[in-house]
């Protein structure tokens, strides 16, 4: 018969190390995803951009054959870049929701909770991937209708999903850092507009690295978008080849995400000051 003073097993014991951390992270992500489900209008407005790029810009340049694309059509070459673009353009303005929540007092409640600050950052990064996966599905459907030569193997699709999620997590976390620094909706919108186009054009999204001047090629090699596009193009398109190597693509994406999460975790409390 056990003694009365013997400690009983805690009902709150973690089923595995780090379970509480995972649960807190997923709770933050779930709260953001619920907002998206209740107001999905943004998902549909984001469809316009890939349609314009693929149906107009892509079709015109596909006819000119002015850009060397390594044995695949320009439309095939461009489709992964437009998928990456739609992910970036959606994620880069993600930080404005943090400013809105700060103004409503929601962020302050999160900050006084016992949850580690990194769970707040990682939870938002995870929730941003819900938008990006919807955009991925739409670009795949549009690409199929345009007879773009897509790969549909299980491994290829899993790699595309991973690349899309990593890209969304990277640029949404970068957006949180910008929000923590500028702290104003007006300034954030202005800076977001300034950042998106240089990120896009200083990458291999719509033209190969070989066409870039040497200084732009150097910039593109420190741009995470270049590695995301390279991974997407290799995994999505039949007959395409990698510029950096898939291993390096994913390594650079994980490194960029880790660095940005570290910075965002440090800056996150400053949003309320």
PLY file of the C-alpha trace (Angstrom):
ply
format ascii 1.0
element vertex 273
property float x
property float y
property float z
element edge 272
property int vertex1
property int vertex2
end_header
0.00 0.00 0.00
1.60 3.31 -1.03
2.40 5.81 1.69
0.30 8.97 1.78
3.33 11.20 1.43
4.64 9.50 -1.70
4.51 11.76 -4.76
1.94 10.73 -7.31
2.72 10.95 -11.05
1.74 14.34 -12.45
-1.20 14.30 -14.83
0.51 17.19 -16.59
3.70 15.27 -17.31
4.92 15.74 -20.86
4.33 12.67 -23.04
7.72 13.41 -24.61
10.42 16.05 -24.05
9.33 19.37 -25.50
5.63 18.43 -25.75
4.52 21.57 -23.92
6.64 23.69 -26.26
5.07 22.04 -29.31
1.58 22.45 -27.86
2.12 26.15 -27.17
3.51 26.70 -30.67
0.58 24.94 -32.31
-1.89 26.91 -30.17
-0.49 30.18 -31.57
-0.63 28.77 -35.10
-4.21 27.56 -34.64
-5.38 30.99 -33.47
-4.00 32.60 -36.64
-5.39 29.90 -38.94
-8.86 30.34 -37.41
-8.78 34.00 -38.44
-7.97 32.97 -42.00
-10.84 30.47 -42.07
-13.31 33.11 -40.84
-12.14 35.64 -43.45
-10.80 33.81 -46.55
-11.15 36.80 -48.90
-7.37 37.37 -48.92
-6.82 33.87 -50.32
-8.91 34.67 -53.38
-7.42 38.12 -53.96
-3.96 36.51 -54.00
-5.00 34.46 -57.04
-4.96 37.49 -59.33
-1.19 37.95 -59.39
-0.13 34.48 -60.62
-2.88 34.61 -63.25
-1.56 37.90 -64.64
2.07 36.75 -64.65
1.48 33.34 -66.22
-1.29 34.25 -68.67
0.15 37.56 -69.90
3.84 37.97 -69.12
4.62 34.26 -69.40
2.72 33.71 -72.63
4.37 36.68 -74.34
7.93 35.75 -73.36
7.26 32.12 -74.16
6.71 33.19 -77.78
9.78 35.41 -78.03
12.20 32.67 -76.91
14.57 35.47 -75.94
15.57 34.02 -72.57
17.69 30.82 -72.47
15.99 28.34 -70.15
18.02 25.19 -70.56
15.83 23.02 -72.76
12.46 23.74 -71.19
9.91 26.31 -72.33
9.95 29.74 -70.72
6.47 29.15 -69.27
7.74 25.97 -67.61
10.79 27.86 -66.36
8.68 30.69 -64.99
5.91 28.77 -63.18
7.98 27.82 -60.08
9.20 31.42 -59.85
5.63 32.72 -59.87
4.68 30.22 -57.16
7.58 31.49 -55.06
6.58 35.08 -55.82
3.00 34.54 -54.66
4.31 32.98 -51.44
6.68 35.89 -50.80
4.18 38.60 -51.61
1.67 37.01 -49.23
4.17 36.43 -46.42
5.99 39.76 -46.57
2.91 41.65 -45.34
2.17 39.12 -42.62
3.73 41.32 -39.97
1.01 43.95 -40.23
-1.30 41.60 -38.31
1.17 41.80 -35.41
0.80 45.60 -35.37
-3.00 45.30 -35.45
-2.94 42.83 -32.56
-0.60 45.10 -30.62
-3.09 47.95 -31.01
-5.92 45.66 -29.82
-3.94 44.51 -26.77
-3.68 40.89 -27.92
0.11 40.82 -28.18
0.44 42.11 -24.62
-1.60 39.14 -23.36
0.65 36.71 -25.21
3.78 38.35 -23.80
2.66 38.00 -20.16
1.91 34.30 -20.68
4.53 31.73 -19.58
5.01 30.57 -23.19
8.57 31.08 -24.50
8.86 33.96 -26.96
10.10 31.62 -29.67
6.76 29.76 -29.63
5.02 33.02 -30.57
7.35 33.45 -33.54
7.26 29.81 -34.67
3.48 29.64 -34.28
3.03 32.59 -36.62
5.50 31.12 -39.09
3.56 27.84 -39.15
0.22 29.60 -39.61
1.59 31.53 -42.59
2.14 28.24 -44.40
-1.64 27.67 -44.59
-1.91 30.57 -47.04
1.10 29.43 -49.03
-0.20 25.87 -49.46
-3.48 27.23 -50.81
-1.48 29.37 -53.26
0.56 26.32 -54.24
-2.61 24.37 -55.03
-3.93 27.21 -57.18
-0.65 27.64 -59.12
-0.54 23.88 -59.74
-4.08 23.92 -61.14
-3.33 26.94 -63.33
-0.05 25.41 -64.53
-1.79 22.16 -65.42
-4.40 24.05 -67.46
-1.56 25.85 -69.29
0.04 22.47 -70.14
3.15 23.17 -68.09
5.17 19.97 -67.72
4.69 19.22 -64.01
6.10 16.38 -61.94
3.48 14.57 -59.86
5.63 11.99 -58.07
5.13 11.64 -54.32
8.71 12.62 -53.48
8.62 15.62 -55.83
5.32 16.87 -54.41
6.55 16.42 -50.83
9.66 18.42 -51.69
7.57 21.20 -53.24
5.38 21.35 -50.13
8.46 21.60 -47.91
10.04 24.32 -50.08
6.80 26.33 -50.13
6.36 26.05 -46.36
9.97 27.03 -45.69
9.74 30.03 -48.01
6.55 31.21 -46.35
8.01 30.73 -42.87
11.19 32.63 -43.80
9.49 35.69 -45.27
6.68 35.86 -42.72
9.31 35.79 -39.94
11.26 38.49 -41.77
8.00 40.45 -41.90
7.62 40.12 -38.11
11.13 41.56 -37.68
10.22 44.55 -39.85
7.00 45.05 -37.86
8.93 45.00 -34.56
11.29 47.67 -35.89
8.88 50.10 -37.59
5.88 49.57 -35.21
3.54 51.57 -37.46
1.07 50.29 -40.05
1.79 53.15 -42.45
5.56 52.74 -42.32
5.24 48.96 -42.53
3.16 49.12 -45.72
5.66 51.51 -47.31
8.65 49.34 -46.43
6.83 46.17 -47.52
6.22 47.65 -50.97
9.89 48.63 -51.22
11.16 45.16 -50.21
9.02 42.88 -52.35
10.17 43.83 -55.83
13.94 43.85 -55.10
13.60 40.41 -53.48
11.78 39.14 -56.56
13.98 40.65 -59.25
17.23 39.85 -57.40
16.46 36.15 -57.72
16.26 33.52 -60.45
12.44 33.58 -60.49
11.93 34.87 -64.05
15.42 34.68 -65.59
18.44 32.43 -65.06
21.48 33.43 -63.05
23.61 33.36 -66.20
21.87 36.47 -67.57
22.58 38.56 -64.46
25.49 41.00 -64.16
28.12 39.78 -61.70
27.03 42.10 -58.87
23.39 40.99 -59.14
24.45 37.34 -59.25
26.24 37.87 -55.92
23.13 39.46 -54.43
20.95 36.60 -55.67
23.19 34.07 -53.93
22.41 35.59 -50.50
18.71 35.92 -51.33
16.73 33.00 -49.81
14.19 33.34 -52.62
16.80 32.14 -55.13
17.21 28.86 -53.25
13.48 28.40 -52.88
12.94 28.97 -56.62
15.78 26.60 -57.51
14.30 23.85 -55.32
10.79 24.41 -56.70
11.97 24.41 -60.31
13.96 21.21 -59.85
11.10 19.41 -58.12
8.16 20.80 -60.10
9.22 20.78 -63.74
10.03 17.82 -65.95
13.44 18.23 -67.57
14.69 21.02 -65.30
18.04 20.98 -63.52
19.28 22.56 -60.33
21.67 25.52 -60.23
22.86 25.06 -56.63
21.91 21.47 -55.75
18.81 20.45 -53.80
20.84 19.74 -50.67
22.27 23.25 -50.66
18.86 24.77 -51.48
17.20 23.25 -48.41
20.24 23.82 -46.20
20.26 27.54 -47.02
16.50 27.78 -46.43
16.75 26.11 -43.01
19.73 28.29 -42.04
17.90 31.47 -43.10
14.82 30.42 -41.14
16.85 29.63 -38.02
18.64 32.98 -38.12
15.44 34.94 -38.65
13.62 33.11 -35.83
16.50 33.95 -33.48
16.35 37.65 -34.39
12.53 37.78 -34.29
12.47 36.12 -30.84
14.80 38.81 -29.49
12.82 41.67 -31.05
9.28 40.39 -30.42
8.76 42.05 -26.99
9.84 45.42 -28.42
6.64 45.65 -30.50
4.77 46.90 -27.40
7.32 49.52 -26.35
0 1
1 2
2 3
3 4
4 5
5 6
6 7
7 8
8 9
9 10
10 11
11 12
12 13
13 14
14 15
15 16
16 17
17 18
18 19
19 20
20 21
21 22
22 23
23 24
24 25
25 26
26 27
27 28
28 29
29 30
30 31
31 32
32 33
33 34
34 35
35 36
36 37
37 38
38 39
39 40
40 41
41 42
42 43
43 44
44 45
45 46
46 47
47 48
48 49
49 50
50 51
51 52
52 53
53 54
54 55
55 56
56 57
57 58
58 59
59 60
60 61
61 62
62 63
63 64
64 65
65 66
66 67
67 68
68 69
69 70
70 71
71 72
72 73
73 74
74 75
75 76
76 77
77 78
78 79
79 80
80 81
81 82
82 83
83 84
84 85
85 86
86 87
87 88
88 89
89 90
90 91
91 92
92 93
93 94
94 95
95 96
96 97
97 98
98 99
99 100
100 101
101 102
102 103
103 104
104 105
105 106
106 107
107 108
108 109
109 110
110 111
111 112
112 113
113 114
114 115
115 116
116 117
117 118
118 119
119 120
120 121
121 122
122 123
123 124
124 125
125 126
126 127
127 128
128 129
129 130
130 131
131 132
132 133
133 134
134 135
135 136
136 137
137 138
138 139
139 140
140 141
141 142
142 143
143 144
144 145
145 146
146 147
147 148
148 149
149 150
150 151
151 152
152 153
153 154
154 155
155 156
156 157
157 158
158 159
159 160
160 161
161 162
162 163
163 164
164 165
165 166
166 167
167 168
168 169
169 170
170 171
171 172
172 173
173 174
174 175
175 176
176 177
177 178
178 179
179 180
180 181
181 182
182 183
183 184
184 185
185 186
186 187
187 188
188 189
189 190
190 191
191 192
192 193
193 194
194 195
195 196
196 197
197 198
198 199
199 200
200 201
201 202
202 203
203 204
204 205
205 206
206 207
207 208
208 209
209 210
210 211
211 212
212 213
213 214
214 215
215 216
216 217
217 218
218 219
219 220
220 221
221 222
222 223
223 224
224 225
225 226
226 227
227 228
228 229
229 230
230 231
231 232
232 233
233 234
234 235
235 236
236 237
237 238
238 239
239 240
240 241
241 242
242 243
243 244
244 245
245 246
246 247
247 248
248 249
249 250
250 251
251 252
252 253
253 254
254 255
255 256
256 257
257 258
258 259
259 260
260 261
261 262
262 263
263 264
264 265
265 266
266 267
267 268
268 269
269 270
270 271
271 272
